[in-house]
Structure formats: structure tokens, C-alpha cells
Amino acid sequence: MSNEVKNEVKGVISGINGPVVTGTNMTAFQMREMVMVGKKKLIGEVIVLDGDIGTIQVYEETEGLMPGEEILSTGMPLSVKLGPGMLKNMFDGIQRPLEKIQEISPVFIPEGIGLMSIDEEKMWDYKARLSVGDTVKPGQIFGTVQETLMIEHRLMVPPNVKGTVVEAREDGSYNIETVLVVVEDERKRRHELKMYQEWPVRTPRPTRFRREPEKPLVTGQRIIDFFFPIAKGGTAAIPGGFGTGKTTTQHQLAKWSDADIIIYIGCGERGNEMTEVIEDFPGLIDPKSGESIMERTVMIANTSNMPVAAREASIYTGITMAEYFRDMGYDVAMMADSTSRWAEALREISGRLEEMPAEEGYPAYLSSRIAEFYERAGSVDTLCGEEGSISIVGAVSPAGGDFSEPVTENTKRYVNTFLALDKNLAYARHYPAINWMESYSGYVKLLTDWYEDNVAEDSIQLRNKMLDLLFQENKLQEMVMLIGEDALPDDQRWVLSIAKLIRVGFLQQNTFDDTDTYVPLEKQYRMLKIMDYLYEKGLVGLKQGIPTSVLYNEKIFDDVIKMKYNIPNDDFSGIDVLRQDIDEYYDDLMRRYQD
């Protein structure tokens, strides 16, 4: 993409209201067309056309813009350039590379620098897959580039191109502007294929078939993987107030999830927080390769002090990039932090357009925009015959932690996993602060077969049983507050003891501990299984009249809690030792009570 004007269609600025610009002489323009506004040629997009009058949202600061200046047509919608050079890169909301912008202006993003994108001069080692005379179809891979140490970039025929190859370059080193293949279609029209495609950000990329999700996105986070799983190709929301750990949770998912590609969008977050992310991410070591996690990551940073219209576009920029990697056959995990700031950008632009406000000032189309975004997730058969997926995890920042506000409520309607963060858990230093009473996953039933085949036959039954104990504890806590724990029957006191064990020993997870930060599924299952074994041993003791005070062995309970730190992730023999200790203590206890 460049600042080149595709034709001489011109409008005239008649009004300026922040990022919203009104123009006249706009009859020849199209809806959603990208335009250049004013002398500085600021990047904008046509969002309303009413006869001769058009309205444009501008993706740069409009300070200094004046009525009477020109609006120039580009003849194309707002698009992104999809090709080698996206990985390991950091972009703003409209895919301009931040490192290149910093070279131009070290302190701030200047206006009118145009639509820079991925590097057009860098040479890439190209391996061809087509020869002259071959027939090609949409989505077919015509060559590859090793973009990073981990990711092979598969160059695809655009979705609207098919025909016969009439020209084809051999293996070699080329830049992204080099014509690698020329295809002639049935009408004798020639299509030049380069290393990149340009794609409108608001148009979903086509696929052959949408699948029902059948595999989990394994994250190594116990409460997510076992209690509230996210499917590959699924959607999840992480709502929570300030300080509850939304960003840290998303970092954990980005680092440890078994996705091939990570797209991380900092949408409207505070500048210092986004700076911390940008500085920390390159230093994170990818457990799959031992290299920097940036080898398979694209970052989009649009902080709260950047233009509000670009914040609205950043979500679409990110999801279009994710669809491109999905079409290659990769599993993509997209983190959006946070969709609340995106919704606030919609609200601000809607207000400047003088649209009728709906609940809490948000536009009436808020729900449909959220739905459109999450619908672009999914597990698919791609045009090239591969399987790919996009999993979307969106953080939501409700004001005051109120989950009844419009963004959280509407998000809840369209996501299948809801990971509700709780400020009381966060203040108690229980992390991740996911409230198991308010959270849910709609993927449990779909993933049951996978868990039974790949983890254990009773894994979902075990999950349901442990969750039921937590629900029982919640009810019992109300009685404890009224009459005290000592007044409860022994069986209910035993439930409280085991539920606390699950909370502290399983649901609580230490991000900064080398062993506990990521836990494989087999260890997760065996940890929960030993807690269930201890619970069942206690029930047998209760039937024999042994009081809870005697059944509760502090050393055994401490050892079970500490197994998340003391038992390595590649050697579970320590869990078998724990089981022996439980057998010895309780068997001896029961013999003594029988005597």
C-alpha cells in the first residue's frame, strides 16, 4: 500500500469534529473506501455517504486540518498487506510498523507519514512449487518462505484467482514486490502473484468448510484446561476490573498455549502497560523452540493516547492477519486487550456522528459489531485443503468490575468460554483470579471425547465431581458465617477441607514459578485424581465414625498442596509416593478405630 492516488476523484472538507471529517463533492466515492484527507494526506475511511455529502473517520490526529482542503480517493477499501515480515513485527492499528515510525520520529507518531507496511526491500529465500503449464486454484500454495526459525510462510494463490501458470520464477532470493508467478484465467486475463496479498480488513477471508471445534487449546493453566476449556477455533472472554490480572492471564495464554501463531492486540490500553508488554514479549522464551516467543508472534499496539479511530480499526487489522495465517493451515490464537476500549472507540465515533445512543451511550449496533468480530473465529478447512483455526480470547474491562454493563453482557452472548475475574480473589492473592462460580465453558461437551481419548476416560467426570465440591463449599460458607464451622456435621466439614485443597492446590497457580507456570494435562489430571482419592478415603473413614478433626492430617494436606511445586512436570512418581502416604495413614487410622 502507498499514498498513490488511484484516480482524480476529489472531495472538499466542509467540517471537522475530532477524528470525524465531513466532505462535499463526494458523489463518486464509495462506502468503506480509503481516502487521503487534507494537505498532509491523512489516512481515512468513508463511513457515511448521503448524496453529495460524505463522512470520513480519520486514523490520524486531525489537528491543523482546515475546511477547504482536498479529500483524495484511492479507489480501494482500508486493507492490510499480508506477506512475509509480519511475524516478529510490531504495528500500530492500521499496520504501520512502529520501528520504522520510530526511525522517522523517535518521540511521537507524526501525521501524514502514509501507509507504510511490511518491508518491501528485504530479500527472502523463495522455494517454488509451481512450473509453467500447471493449473492453479484459489488458496493453493505456490511457494514457501522460511519467515522465522519456527514458521514457514506459505504463499497462497489469492481467493479470486484460478487458471494456468504462464510464467514462474525458480528458487531464489526476492523481495515481496517481485512477480513470482503469472496466472492466465479462462478469459485470458493475467494475474501477477507476489509474496503478499492485499485484503480489506472488514471482509472475512473465505474458507472451504467450517468445522465444529473438537480439540482444546491447551494452555497449561489448570483452571482453564480442566475446568473451563477453550476449544481450538473457539471464543473466550476474560472480564475483570482493574488489577484482577487480565493482561497477565493473556500473557500466559500467549506464551504457553499450543497455537502455532500468536496475534496480540493492545487495543486502547495505557501507554505504560503496552510499553511493558512490548519490552517483555521479546524476552519471553518459547517453550517449544527455546527461542524468543516473537518468532511466532505479531503485535499490534494502539494505546489510549493514539487516534481513537485507529483503535476501532486495530481489531479488524488483527483478525485479518489471523485469518491469513489460518488459511496456511496454522492454528492461531488471537489476544485482544481489551475489547472494552474498542467499544469505547465505537461510542466516541458514534457520538461525533450524532447517532442515536443506546444503553450507556454505546451505539445501537454494538451487539452486532461484537458478534461480527467473534464470528471470525473458528476451525476450518482452508481453500488449500489444510485444517486451520483461529481462537479469540478477548479481555473485557467493565467499569468498576460491573459485569452487567453492555460490553460484557453482549460479549457473553457470543463467546462460549467465560473466565470471570474476581477482585476479591485478586486482593487475596489468588491467581489466576478466575471465579469458578461465575465462569463457564460451553465446549466441555464437544471436547469430552478428546479428553477421554487423550487424557483419561474419567477426566470429565472427575472435573464435574470436583466442581460440584466447590459449589457445595460455596453454599456451606453461608452457613459457616451464621453458625460457625464447628456446628456443621463431619461430612460437610470434610467437603470444606477438600474444597480448600482444590482451591489452593489446584486452582491457584504461580506464574513466576518455573514448575508451576505451565502444567501438562497428564499432571493436571493426576493432581486432581489424588485429591479425589483423598476425598474418597475420608468418606470411608466418616462411615466408620472417625471425626473430621482426626481425618484431617496437616502433613498430608500440605504435601498434596505443594506437589504443584515439588513434583516435576516430566516425572510424576512423586504423586505415587503421595498416594502410598495417604494409604498408610488412613488404613492405619481405620484399623485403630475398628479395634
Secondary structure per residue as TSV (DSSP state, phi and psi in degrees):
chain	resnum	aa	ss	phi	psi
A	1	M	-	360.0	146.5
A	2	S	-	-146.3	-176.5
A	3	N	S	-87.3	5.4
A	4	E	-	-61.2	132.0
A	5	V	-	-87.4	127.5
A	6	K	S	-76.5	-26.2
A	7	N	S	-153.9	-178.3
A	8	E	-	-96.7	21.0
A	9	V	-	-68.3	126.7
A	10	K	E	-134.0	141.3
A	11	G	E	-115.8	178.2
A	12	V	E	-130.3	132.2
A	13	I	E	-67.7	128.7
A	14	S	E	-116.9	-18.1
A	15	G	E	-159.4	148.4
A	16	I	E	-133.5	125.1
A	17	N	E	-135.4	85.1
A	18	G	T	62.1	-126.5
A	19	P	T	-80.5	-2.2
A	20	V	E	-101.7	121.9
A	21	V	E	-118.4	134.4
A	22	T	E	-103.6	139.1
A	23	G	E	-133.5	155.8
A	24	T	E	-111.5	173.0
A	25	N	S	60.3	41.7
A	26	M	-	-106.6	13.6
A	27	T	T	-57.7	-37.6
A	28	A	T	-83.5	-4.3
A	29	F	-	-80.7	164.2
A	30	Q	-	-117.2	153.8
A	31	M	T	-61.5	140.7
A	32	R	T	64.8	16.3
A	33	E	E	-77.5	141.6
A	34	M	E	-82.5	135.6
A	35	V	E	-132.2	163.7
A	36	M	E	-110.6	123.6
A	37	V	E	-109.2	127.2
A	38	G	T	76.6	-177.4
A	39	K	T	-64.3	-32.9
A	40	K	T	-80.3	-4.4
A	41	K	T	54.8	54.8
A	42	L	E	-68.1	144.5
A	43	I	E	-81.1	129.9
A	44	G	E	-143.4	176.3
A	45	E	E	-140.2	133.6
A	46	V	E	-74.6	122.1
A	47	I	E	-116.8	-16.2
A	48	V	E	-142.0	135.1
A	49	L	E	-128.5	125.6
A	50	D	E	-136.9	87.4
A	51	G	T	66.4	-120.3
A	52	D	T	-84.4	-10.2
A	53	I	E	-103.8	134.7
A	54	G	E	-129.0	153.3
A	55	T	E	-119.4	136.0
A	56	I	E	-126.0	135.7
A	57	Q	E	-98.9	129.3
A	58	V	E	-100.9	132.4
A	59	Y	S	-90.8	10.5
A	60	E	S	-132.4	169.0
A	61	E	-	-63.7	133.9
A	62	T	-	-98.9	11.4
A	63	E	T	-61.2	130.7
A	64	G	T	92.9	-10.5
A	65	L	-	-70.1	142.7
A	66	M	-	-130.8	147.1
A	67	P	T	-58.6	145.9
A	68	G	T	98.2	-17.8
A	69	E	-	-73.7	162.0
A	70	E	E	-84.4	153.0
A	71	I	E	-117.6	118.9
A	72	L	E	-105.4	137.7
A	73	S	E	-81.8	147.1
A	74	T	E	-110.2	-13.8
A	75	G	E	75.7	11.9
A	76	M	E	-143.6	153.8
A	77	P	E	-75.1	167.6
A	78	L	S	-61.0	119.2
A	79	S	E	-132.4	164.0
A	80	V	E	-118.8	154.8
A	81	K	E	-96.9	118.7
A	82	L	E	-109.2	112.0
A	83	G	S	-176.4	-174.9
A	84	P	T	-59.0	139.7
A	85	G	T	113.2	-7.2
A	86	M	-	-76.4	-42.5
A	87	L	T	-66.1	148.1
A	88	K	T	70.4	6.1
A	89	N	-	-107.4	159.6
A	90	M	E	-125.7	125.0
A	91	F	E	-119.1	163.7
A	92	D	-	-88.9	-169.8
A	93	G	T	-66.0	-18.3
A	94	I	T	-119.3	32.5
A	95	Q	S	65.9	35.7
A	96	R	-	-97.5	127.1
A	97	P	B	-68.0	127.5
A	98	L	H	-67.8	-34.0
A	99	E	H	-64.6	-40.7
A	100	K	H	-69.0	-37.5
A	101	I	H	-63.6	-39.0
A	102	Q	H	-63.5	-34.6
A	103	E	H	-63.9	-35.7
A	104	I	H	-76.2	-43.3
A	105	S	-	-144.2	100.6
A	106	P	S	-64.6	-23.7
A	107	V	S	-98.4	-42.8
A	108	F	S	-144.8	167.2
A	109	I	-	-85.8	114.3
A	110	P	-	-76.7	157.1
A	111	E	T	-81.5	152.7
A	112	G	T	75.6	22.2
A	113	I	-	-84.0	-4.2
A	114	G	-	85.4	-175.6
A	115	L	-	-97.0	73.4
A	116	M	-	-68.2	157.4
A	117	S	-	-150.0	-143.0
A	118	I	S	-66.1	153.9
A	119	D	-	-61.2	122.5
A	120	E	S	-88.2	-11.0
A	121	E	S	-102.9	-21.5
A	122	K	-	-62.1	137.5
A	123	M	-	-92.1	137.4
A	124	W	E	-122.6	144.0
A	125	D	E	-82.1	111.9
A	126	Y	E	-99.6	133.2
A	127	K	E	-115.6	116.9
A	128	A	E	-79.8	149.3
A	129	R	-	-122.9	-2.2
A	130	L	-	-124.6	153.9
A	131	S	-	-128.8	164.9
A	132	V	T	-59.5	133.3
A	133	G	T	100.4	-16.8
A	134	D	-	-68.9	147.5
A	135	T	E	-95.3	134.7
A	136	V	E	-121.6	154.4
A	137	K	-	-129.6	164.9
A	138	P	T	-56.7	136.5
A	139	G	T	83.9	-8.5
A	140	Q	-	-65.5	142.9
A	141	I	E	-82.8	120.7
A	142	F	E	-104.0	-5.9
A	143	G	E	-179.0	170.6
A	144	T	E	-135.4	155.5
A	145	V	E	-135.9	133.0
A	146	Q	E	-81.7	93.8
A	147	E	-	-71.5	-44.7
A	148	T	S	-134.2	179.4
A	149	L	S	-60.8	-28.5
A	150	M	S	-100.7	-28.8
A	151	I	-	-116.1	124.1
A	152	E	E	-89.6	121.4
A	153	H	E	-85.7	116.7
A	154	R	E	-96.6	116.8
A	155	L	E	-83.2	125.0
A	156	M	E	-113.9	148.2
A	157	V	-	-67.7	131.4
A	158	P	-	-56.3	152.1
A	159	P	T	-60.4	-19.7
A	160	N	T	-102.9	14.1
A	161	V	-	-119.7	131.3
A	162	K	-	-153.7	156.4
A	163	G	E	152.5	-149.0
A	164	T	E	-117.2	138.4
A	165	V	E	-74.1	122.7
A	166	V	E	-109.3	-19.3
A	167	E	E	-142.5	142.2
A	168	A	E	-154.1	128.9
A	169	R	-	-81.1	153.4
A	170	E	-	-86.5	176.9
A	171	D	S	-54.1	142.5
A	172	G	E	173.1	-174.0
A	173	S	E	-105.8	119.5
A	174	Y	E	-139.1	159.3
A	175	N	-	-93.3	173.2
A	176	I	T	-70.5	-14.6
A	177	E	T	-88.5	-5.7
A	178	T	S	-71.4	133.4
A	179	V	-	-77.1	116.1
A	180	L	-	-95.9	-36.4
A	181	V	E	-140.1	140.8
A	182	V	E	-117.7	125.7
A	183	V	E	-112.9	134.6
A	184	E	E	-108.4	124.7
A	185	D	-	-89.7	-173.4
A	186	E	T	-62.9	-27.9
A	187	R	T	-91.4	13.3
A	188	K	-	67.4	17.2
A	189	R	-	-81.8	140.7
A	190	R	E	-102.5	135.1
A	191	H	E	-119.1	123.2
A	192	E	E	-91.1	125.7
A	193	L	E	-104.2	124.5
A	194	K	-	-111.4	-172.8
A	195	M	S	-74.1	-10.9
A	196	Y	-	-127.9	161.2
A	197	Q	E	-122.1	149.1
A	198	E	E	-105.0	133.3
A	199	W	E	-139.2	133.5
A	200	P	E	-63.5	129.4
A	201	V	T	-68.6	-24.3
A	202	R	T	-92.4	3.5
A	203	T	S	-110.7	117.2
A	204	P	-	-62.0	142.1
A	205	R	-	-76.5	142.0
A	206	P	-	-74.5	153.1
A	207	T	-	-133.2	169.6
A	208	R	S	-82.6	-41.0
A	209	F	E	-160.7	137.1
A	210	R	E	-95.3	127.6
A	211	R	E	-96.1	159.8
A	212	E	-	-82.1	131.9
A	213	P	-	-58.7	134.5
A	214	E	-	-135.5	0.1
A	215	K	S	-126.9	145.2
A	216	P	B	-81.7	153.1
A	217	L	-	-83.9	99.8
A	218	V	-	-75.3	122.9
A	219	T	-	-111.9	-15.5
A	220	G	S	77.5	2.6
A	221	Q	-	-100.3	116.6
A	222	R	H	-59.2	-46.4
A	223	I	I	-65.2	-28.7
A	224	I	I	-81.2	-53.8
A	225	D	I	-61.8	-39.0
A	226	F	I	-100.0	-34.1
A	227	F	I	-99.1	-42.2
A	228	F	S	-134.0	70.4
A	229	P	-	-68.5	151.3
A	230	I	-	-106.7	133.5
A	231	A	B	-83.9	151.9
A	232	K	T	-68.3	121.9
A	233	G	T	90.1	11.8
A	234	G	-	-100.9	-178.4
A	235	T	E	-126.5	143.6
A	236	A	E	-144.7	148.5
A	237	A	E	-122.1	141.0
A	238	I	E	-122.0	86.9
A	239	P	E	-87.1	145.9
A	240	G	-	-179.6	150.8
A	241	G	-	-73.7	-178.3
A	242	F	T	-60.5	131.3
A	243	G	T	83.1	8.9
A	244	T	S	-90.4	-7.3
A	245	G	-	102.4	27.2
A	246	K	H	-62.2	-50.2
A	247	T	H	-66.3	-41.8
A	248	T	H	-62.5	-41.1
A	249	T	H	-62.4	-42.5
A	250	Q	H	-66.7	-35.3
A	251	H	H	-61.3	-43.1
A	252	Q	H	-61.7	-41.9
A	253	L	H	-66.9	-39.6
A	254	A	H	-65.1	-39.8
A	255	K	H	-76.3	-40.9
A	256	W	H	-107.6	-15.8
A	257	S	S	-65.0	150.4
A	258	D	-	-86.6	35.0
A	259	A	-	-81.4	154.7
A	260	D	S	-80.3	-37.6
A	261	I	E	-126.9	140.9
A	262	I	E	-116.1	126.7
A	263	I	E	-111.4	115.5
A	264	Y	E	-112.6	121.4
A	265	I	E	-113.3	115.9
A	266	G	E	-92.4	98.4
A	267	C	E	-106.4	98.4
A	268	G	S	77.2	13.8
A	269	E	-	-77.5	167.7
A	270	R	-	-63.1	145.2
A	271	G	H	-59.8	-41.4
A	272	N	H	-67.2	-34.3
A	273	E	H	-69.0	-41.9
A	274	M	H	-68.4	-35.6
A	275	T	H	-60.7	-41.2
A	276	E	H	-62.1	-41.3
A	277	V	H	-62.8	-47.2
A	278	I	H	-63.1	-35.3
A	279	E	H	-76.7	-36.7
A	280	D	H	-77.4	-38.9
A	281	F	G	-58.6	-46.1
A	282	P	G	-61.5	-23.0
A	283	G	G	-85.6	-11.9
A	284	L	-	-73.1	132.7
A	285	I	B	-93.4	126.9
A	286	D	-	-73.5	120.6
A	287	P	T	-63.6	-21.3
A	288	K	T	-73.9	-35.7
A	289	S	T	-122.7	-17.1
A	290	G	S	80.7	-0.3
A	291	E	S	-96.4	177.4
A	292	S	B	-62.9	143.4
A	293	I	G	-65.6	-17.9
A	294	M	G	-65.5	-16.3
A	295	E	G	-59.6	-22.1
A	296	R	G	-130.4	27.1
A	297	T	E	-126.5	141.1
A	298	V	E	-116.8	131.4
A	299	M	E	-114.6	136.3
A	300	I	E	-122.2	119.9
A	301	A	E	-115.0	118.0
A	302	N	E	-135.9	90.0
A	303	T	-	-76.6	171.5
A	304	S	T	-65.3	-20.7
A	305	N	T	-95.7	4.0
A	306	M	S	-87.4	165.4
A	307	P	-	-54.5	135.0
A	308	V	H	-67.3	-32.7
A	309	A	H	-67.8	-35.5
A	310	A	H	-67.0	-28.6
A	311	R	H	-64.7	-40.8
A	312	E	H	-64.1	-35.8
A	313	A	H	-78.8	-23.8
A	314	S	H	-60.5	-36.6
A	315	I	H	-61.1	-43.2
A	316	Y	H	-71.0	-36.3
A	317	T	H	-59.4	-46.3
A	318	G	H	-65.7	-43.9
A	319	I	H	-70.2	-30.6
A	320	T	H	-67.9	-41.3
A	321	M	H	-61.0	-42.1
A	322	A	H	-62.0	-42.0
A	323	E	H	-63.3	-35.6
A	324	Y	H	-64.0	-46.3
A	325	F	H	-69.0	-35.1
A	326	R	H	-59.2	-41.1
A	327	D	H	-64.8	-20.5
A	328	M	T	-77.5	-13.5
A	329	G	T	104.5	16.5
A	330	Y	-	-96.3	155.3
A	331	D	E	-91.7	120.8
A	332	V	E	-112.9	135.6
A	333	A	E	-113.4	123.4
A	334	M	E	-111.6	124.9
A	335	M	E	-107.6	122.0
A	336	A	E	-114.4	115.4
A	337	D	E	-129.2	98.3
A	338	S	T	-131.3	155.7
A	339	T	H	-70.3	-18.3
A	340	S	H	-65.2	-40.6
A	341	R	H	-67.1	-34.5
A	342	W	H	-63.9	-44.2
A	343	A	H	-63.9	-35.8
A	344	E	H	-66.0	-33.9
A	345	A	H	-65.5	-41.6
A	346	L	H	-58.5	-42.0
A	347	R	H	-64.6	-42.6
A	348	E	H	-66.3	-44.2
A	349	I	H	-66.5	-39.9
A	350	S	H	-61.1	-40.2
A	351	G	H	-63.4	-39.8
A	352	R	H	-71.5	-23.6
A	353	L	T	-82.9	-3.1
A	354	E	T	60.3	36.7
A	355	E	-	-78.2	155.8
A	356	M	-	-67.0	120.2
A	357	P	B	-76.3	150.7
A	358	A	-	-105.9	-145.9
A	359	E	G	-60.0	130.6
A	360	E	G	53.3	29.0
A	361	G	G	84.0	-5.7
A	362	Y	-	-70.5	153.6
A	363	P	B	-67.8	157.3
A	364	A	T	-64.5	-22.4
A	365	Y	T	-92.5	13.3
A	366	L	H	-56.3	-46.9
A	367	S	H	-60.4	-44.3
A	368	S	H	-68.6	-34.1
A	369	R	H	-66.7	-41.8
A	370	I	H	-63.2	-42.6
A	371	A	H	-62.0	-45.6
A	372	E	H	-59.4	-38.6
A	373	F	H	-66.1	-52.7
A	374	Y	H	-70.1	-24.0
A	375	E	H	-67.5	-17.6
A	376	R	T	-80.7	-3.2
A	377	A	-	-76.7	170.9
A	378	G	E	145.1	161.4
A	379	S	E	-105.0	127.0
A	380	V	E	-137.2	160.7
A	381	D	E	-93.2	122.0
A	382	T	-	-81.5	170.6
A	383	L	T	-63.4	-25.9
A	384	C	T	-89.4	7.5
A	385	G	S	87.3	5.9
A	386	E	-	-93.3	167.8
A	387	E	E	-101.5	131.2
A	388	G	E	-141.3	165.7
A	389	S	E	-152.4	155.0
A	390	I	E	-126.1	122.0
A	391	S	E	-106.9	125.6
A	392	I	E	-106.9	125.8
A	393	V	E	-119.6	108.4
A	394	G	E	-107.0	125.2
A	395	A	E	-80.6	142.7
A	396	V	E	-124.2	134.2
A	397	S	-	-116.6	75.1
A	398	P	-	-67.6	136.3
A	399	A	G	-60.2	127.1
A	400	G	G	67.9	13.6
A	401	G	G	70.5	22.7
A	402	D	-	-87.8	106.3
A	403	F	T	-75.9	-3.4
A	404	S	T	-90.8	0.3
A	405	E	S	-73.6	161.8
A	406	P	H	-59.4	-40.7
A	407	V	H	-66.0	-45.9
A	408	T	H	-65.3	-44.1
A	409	E	H	-61.7	-44.6
A	410	N	H	-72.3	-35.6
A	411	T	H	-62.7	-40.3
A	412	K	H	-58.6	-29.8
A	413	R	H	-70.6	-23.9
A	414	Y	H	-116.7	-5.0
A	415	V	-	-107.2	153.5
A	416	N	S	-102.0	-15.1
A	417	T	E	-122.1	126.6
A	418	F	E	-122.8	109.4
A	419	L	-	-106.9	88.5
A	420	A	-	-78.5	117.1
A	421	L	B	-84.7	141.0
A	422	D	-	-117.9	124.2
A	423	K	H	-66.5	-31.0
A	424	N	H	-66.4	-39.7
A	425	L	H	-64.6	-41.4
A	426	A	H	-64.0	-43.0
A	427	Y	H	-65.6	-28.2
A	428	A	T	-84.5	6.0
A	429	R	T	61.9	33.2
A	430	H	-	-97.2	104.0
A	431	Y	S	-121.8	146.4
A	432	P	S	-65.2	141.0
A	433	A	-	-83.0	46.9
A	434	I	B	-84.4	120.0
A	435	N	-	-79.7	113.4
A	436	W	T	-72.2	-13.3
A	437	M	T	-82.7	-30.1
A	438	E	T	-101.4	-16.8
A	439	S	-	-83.9	159.1
A	440	Y	E	-158.8	163.0
A	441	S	E	-135.5	126.1
A	442	G	T	-85.8	3.0
A	443	Y	T	-96.6	-5.1
A	444	V	H	-56.4	-46.1
A	445	K	H	-65.4	-42.4
A	446	L	H	-64.3	-31.7
A	447	L	H	-96.2	-0.2
A	448	T	H	-56.3	-47.2
A	449	D	H	-60.1	-41.0
A	450	W	H	-63.8	-45.9
A	451	Y	H	-63.7	-40.5
A	452	E	H	-67.2	-34.3
A	453	D	H	-81.4	-32.2
A	454	N	H	-110.0	-15.6
A	455	V	T	-115.9	-72.2
A	456	A	-	-163.8	152.2
A	457	E	T	-61.2	-31.7
A	458	D	T	-103.0	17.2
A	459	S	H	-62.7	-42.8
A	460	I	H	-72.8	-37.0
A	461	Q	H	-61.5	-41.6
A	462	L	H	-62.8	-43.7
A	463	R	H	-58.8	-46.1
A	464	N	H	-65.0	-37.9
A	465	K	H	-66.5	-43.9
A	466	M	H	-68.6	-36.3
A	467	L	H	-66.0	-36.9
A	468	D	H	-63.5	-37.6
A	469	L	H	-63.3	-38.0
A	470	L	H	-66.7	-37.8
A	471	F	H	-66.7	-40.5
A	472	Q	H	-61.2	-41.5
A	473	E	H	-60.0	-41.3
A	474	N	H	-60.2	-41.8
A	475	K	H	-67.8	-41.1
A	476	L	H	-66.9	-30.6
A	477	Q	H	-61.9	-31.2
A	478	E	H	-65.4	-39.4
A	479	M	H	-69.9	-37.7
A	480	V	H	-60.4	-38.6
A	481	M	H	-66.4	-26.0
A	482	L	H	-88.5	-45.8
A	483	I	H	-119.5	-6.2
A	484	G	-	87.5	151.1
A	485	E	G	-66.7	-33.6
A	486	D	G	-62.9	-21.8
A	487	A	G	-84.7	-8.2
A	488	L	S	-77.5	153.6
A	489	P	-	-64.4	158.6
A	490	D	H	-60.3	-38.1
A	491	D	H	-65.2	-35.5
A	492	Q	H	-73.5	-35.1
A	493	R	H	-65.5	-34.3
A	494	W	H	-67.5	-38.5
A	495	V	H	-59.9	-43.2
A	496	L	H	-61.7	-39.7
A	497	S	H	-65.8	-44.3
A	498	I	H	-70.6	-38.6
A	499	A	H	-62.5	-40.1
A	500	K	H	-64.4	-38.1
A	501	L	H	-60.4	-43.2
A	502	I	H	-63.8	-43.9
A	503	R	I	-62.2	-50.0
A	504	V	I	-81.2	-39.2
A	505	G	I	-86.8	-22.5
A	506	F	I	-119.0	-51.6
A	507	L	I	-72.9	-32.7
A	508	Q	-	-78.4	132.9
A	509	Q	-	-142.5	133.9
A	510	N	-	-95.4	109.6
A	511	T	T	-60.9	-29.5
A	512	F	T	-96.6	3.8
A	513	D	S	-97.2	130.1
A	514	D	T	-59.7	-35.2
A	515	T	T	-83.1	-38.7
A	516	D	T	-87.7	-16.5
A	517	T	S	-64.3	-31.6
A	518	Y	S	-137.5	128.8
A	519	V	-	-126.2	122.2
A	520	P	-	-64.9	156.5
A	521	L	H	-59.9	-37.9
A	522	E	H	-62.5	-41.9
A	523	K	H	-67.3	-39.5
A	524	Q	H	-56.4	-47.0
A	525	Y	H	-62.6	-44.5
A	526	R	H	-69.5	-32.2
A	527	M	H	-63.3	-46.6
A	528	L	H	-68.4	-34.2
A	529	K	H	-65.9	-39.0
A	530	I	H	-70.1	-31.8
A	531	M	H	-67.0	-40.1
A	532	D	H	-64.8	-38.4
A	533	Y	H	-62.5	-42.8
A	534	L	H	-63.7	-40.5
A	535	Y	H	-61.3	-46.3
A	536	E	H	-66.9	-37.2
A	537	K	H	-60.4	-40.9
A	538	G	H	-65.7	-38.1
A	539	L	H	-62.9	-38.7
A	540	V	H	-62.8	-41.9
A	541	G	H	-63.6	-39.1
A	542	L	H	-62.9	-37.2
A	543	K	H	-65.2	-25.9
A	544	Q	T	-89.4	5.3
A	545	G	T	86.5	13.0
A	546	I	-	-77.8	126.1
A	547	P	-	-69.2	154.6
A	548	T	H	-59.7	-36.2
A	549	S	H	-60.1	-30.2
A	550	V	H	-85.6	-37.9
A	551	L	H	-62.8	-32.8
A	552	Y	-	-76.2	110.0
A	553	N	-	-107.4	112.6
A	554	E	H	-59.6	-40.4
A	555	K	H	-64.7	-44.4
A	556	I	H	-63.7	-45.0
A	557	F	H	-62.6	-41.3
A	558	D	H	-64.2	-40.5
A	559	D	H	-64.6	-38.6
A	560	V	H	-66.0	-41.0
A	561	I	H	-64.8	-41.9
A	562	K	H	-80.4	-4.2
A	563	M	H	-65.0	-23.2
A	564	K	H	-66.9	-24.0
A	565	Y	H	-97.6	-37.2
A	566	N	H	-88.1	-20.1
A	567	I	S	-103.6	119.2
A	568	P	-	-62.2	157.1
A	569	N	T	-75.2	-9.4
A	570	D	T	-115.8	7.3
A	571	D	-	-148.5	105.7
A	572	F	-	-99.4	15.4
A	573	S	H	-61.5	-28.1
A	574	G	H	-62.2	-29.2
A	575	I	H	-69.2	-36.2
A	576	D	H	-64.7	-36.6
A	577	V	H	-64.6	-41.8
A	578	L	H	-59.3	-41.6
A	579	R	H	-61.7	-41.1
A	580	Q	H	-62.6	-42.4
A	581	D	H	-60.7	-41.3
A	582	I	H	-63.7	-44.5
A	583	D	H	-60.1	-47.5
A	584	E	H	-61.3	-46.9
A	585	Y	H	-65.7	-50.7
A	586	Y	H	-75.1	-33.7
A	587	D	H	-64.4	-41.8
A	588	D	H	-65.3	-39.9
A	589	L	H	-61.9	-44.1
A	590	M	H	-68.9	-35.1
A	591	R	H	-63.5	-42.2
A	592	R	H	-64.8	-38.5
A	593	Y	H	-74.7	-28.7
A	594	Q	H	-68.5	-37.0
A	595	D	-	-69.3	360.0
